[in-house]
Amino acid sequence: MNNRVDYFEIGSPNPEASQAFYSGMFGWQIGAPSEAQYRTVDGDAGGLWDTTALGEHPGQSCRCT
């Protein structure tokens, strides 16, 4: 059985740092940001988007380790 992920998205308030981290960690090719500040990952495997416009919500955080 193949457990392939079809598509994923990563939201980040610092997409440049996230791009450097994930491309270095996994060797992902991450494209330049579109007008909507969305970057494709490995062609059409996923996306990285800028969450700056969403603002911060006190008491809420999400970390992936």
JOMOJO-V823985 format. One record per residue. PSI is psi in whole degrees, 0 to 359 (999 if undefined). OMEGA is omega in radians with two decimals (none if undefined). D_FIRST is the distance of its C-alpha to the first C-alpha in whole Angstrom. Layout:
BEGIN
PSI OMEGA D_FIRST
PSI OMEGA D_FIRST
END
This chain:
BEGIN
134 -3.14 0
127 -3.14 4
45 -3.09 6
136 3.04 9
128 -3.11 13
320 -3.11 14
147 3.09 18
160 3.06 20
143 3.08 24
122 3.06 26
139 -3.09 29
138 3.03 32
352 3.11 36
76 -3.05 36
332 3.11 33
316 3.11 35
320 3.11 34
320 3.10 31
314 3.14 30
317 -3.12 32
305 -3.05 30
324 3.11 26
325 3.08 27
320 -3.09 29
314 -3.03 26
356 -3.11 23
20 -3.13 25
142 2.99 24
115 -3.10 26
125 -3.06 28
172 3.08 30
153 -3.13 34
142 3.05 35
182 3.08 35
329 3.14 38
7 -3.13 36
38 3.10 35
131 -3.12 32
133 3.10 30
149 -3.14 27
125 3.14 24
52 3.12 23
270 -3.12 24
23 -3.12 22
334 -3.10 19
189 -3.12 22
155 3.08 25
124 -3.08 28
154 -3.09 31
118 -3.13 34
9 -3.09 35
318 -3.09 38
342 -3.14 40
341 -3.12 38
182 3.14 40
147 3.12 40
109 -3.10 40
137 3.09 41
357 3.13 40
134 3.06 36
160 3.11 34
127 3.10 30
138 3.05 29
130 3.11 26
999 none 25
END
